[in-house]
Structures are given as C-alpha cells and as structure tokens.
Amino acid sequence: MRRKFKLFPIILLLILITGCSSTETNLPDSSEATMNQQVMQEVEKLSEEPKTEDEAEEAASETVDAAQQDEADADIKKVEVSFDYTRMSTHASNQIAVWVEDESGRLIKTIYVSDFTAARRGYENREDALNHWVLAAHPAVLSDEEIDAISSATPQAGSQSFEWNLNDEVGNRVPDGRYFIKLEGTLYWSSNVLYMGEIVLPGTVPGELDIQIGRSEPENTENVNMIQNVRMTAYDRD
C-alpha cells in the first residue's frame, strides 16, 4: 500500500516534465534543459529503494567502528598517582607502596615501596607493614638486587607524585586488559589505608580516575592525615 503512495509524486513530476516540453515558454533552451535535469534528479531520488535491514545494520556497525577507532586514538599513555604526605613521628608508621595489579591480582609492577618494609625486610618482623603490597609482591622470593630496584627512602613531607608508564617489571608494555593502580599506607601499626583506581586498555579516557578507599581499622584515627588529597590521573601523552 505504501508503495502505491510513493509512486504518486513520481508520476506528478513526469507530468510536469511532459508539460514543460509541450508548453511554450520564454526560457532559453539551456534553462529549460537545466530545469528538466533537476526534475529528473528528483525523480531518481524518490524512486530509490529504502535501505534494507541488513544495510541499516551495516551502516550502524560502521558508525560504531568509527567511534571505537576515535576512542583507540585517544588511548592513555601513563597514569600519575599524586598525594600530599605528612611525615608522622610515631613508631610503626610512614610506610608507603605504589604498585599495579592485573584483574587476576597478579603483580604487574611495583612503582615505589618504602625502604624499611622492602630493602630492610621490615615485613618479616612487622607483619602489618604494607600487608597488601607484601601479599601481591611476595618480597621473600625477591633477591636483594630486585628489592633495591623498587624501594627508596621514606619521602619528605609535601606533595608526592609517582608515574606508571604502562610497562611491566621488565619494561614491556602491558597487553590490553583491566588493571588496578594501588596506593597503600601503614598509618600506625595494624592501621592501613588502601587507595585503588582502575583502568581498561583500551577504553579508559584521559582524566582523573575514580578512587576506592579502604581502611583496615576505620575507627582508629591515629595518623589519618598521613596521606591526603590522593589523585590518580590518566594521560594520553608520555
């Protein structure tokens, strides 16, 4: 039924063409030819068949592919972890670690860990020191050289910043997948705080990441200001 109605404007235009050729006008021959050509173009447009369902799906797929390509072109190159650090005067505090895990919980790279916990093997005598990092990194199986490569002295008070360039421990670029950037602080004995951000490669766009925060002893307020204003930011440039 719809097909019949669609033919009506085509028939009307054909009548107009016929009328134009049989009626005297004051238009020059070139103007009449141009008008006829325009009318025929309109007829051709009206007579085109609509897109089939398969063609429509193909067009939609091409649009999605283009959007995904744009997203891939904006893929990130690094993640920065920054925070304000206040050095505490109490014993069994001031321990910090920054590292990356994959979605299975496997350690990808330790970016920084405090010297006492790692290089001086403090985790052996103080089991609460950075226990999340210890569980992921298995420092007991690392050589002294491997530990020295990832540990440094406790930072001075002030703004701190650490970067992950999307490489693993041996310098290879990590494959596509889901990764978790973690920052842990031992505030006071068994009181620990853990900050975690997530990225997906490809897919994560540049900008600040959402951060989840966990406390082992939420009711313990000792040294809660040791780590503040934590930010994890993804960049599309090195």
Sequence and secondary structure as in RCSB ss.txt:
>XXXX:A:sequence
MRRKFKLFPIILLLILITGCSSTETNLPDSSEATMNQQVMQEVEKLSEEPKTEDEAEEAASETVDAAQQDEADAD
IKKVEVSFDYTRMSTHASNQIAVWVEDESGRLIKTIYVSDFTAARRGYENREDALNHWVLAAHPAVLSDEEIDAI
SSATPQAGSQSFEWNLNDEVGNRVPDGRYFIKLEGTLYWSSNVLYMGEIVLPGTVPGELDIQIGRSEPENTENVN
MIQNVRMTAYDRD
>XXXX:A:secstr
 HHHHHHHHHHHHHHHHHHHHHS  SS HHHHHHHHHHHHHHHHHHHS    HHHHHHHHHHHHHHHHHHHHHT 
  EEEEEEEE    SSS  EEEEEEEETTS EEEEEEEETTTTTT GGGT TTTTHHHHHHH GGGS HHHHHHH
EE    SEEEEEEE SB TTS B  SEEEEEEEEEEEETTEEEEEEEEEEETT  SEE  EEEEES TT  TTTT
SEEEEEEEEES  
